[in-house]
């Protein structure tokens, strides 16, 4: 009996070129997955400006949750990122103050909310405000729109200046603060008002 050379044949992915193609496919898949996650689930956001001082500062690095508001709308006190109505190519970050159907009354910087559940109104307890304003005004929030304000009330360009925020402009809520490292937090600056 003669010896036979029965070395198993290499499959395509066992060859040097095949391994290269396999690795390339993994990289392409990872890039596509990352792009899909960033487009529909979470998005990085670097804060530009001081409108949310002292709670969220200029140059802080946030992760924005873009999924939650597909299941329910923003809640009062949420910190959100949105396409700015006065500058649709820019993104702003502000706090949700007035919900659809609310009337927001600002008197010397103090915020009172009137709605069907609270026809006599309730004042927001906002101990985080360190840069108050002395402005006054009354704002009626229509359906599918929100009234937003920055925490730096004396230095924020918000609904008091340019009006209501359409629901369609909202990108998501601030989910994580990652940088600087000493400020890492989940739902940074989120407030739950008692009324």
ABEGO torsion letter per residue (X at the ends): XBBBBABBBBBAAABAAAAAAAAAAAAAAAAAAAAAAAAAABBBBBBBEAAAOAABBBGBBBBBBAAAAAABBBBBGBBBBBBBAABAABBBBBBBABBBGBBBBBBGGBBBBBBAABAAEBBBBBAABABBBABBEBBBBBBGBBBBBBABAAABBBAAAAEBBBAAABAEBBABBAOBAAABBBGBGBBBBBX
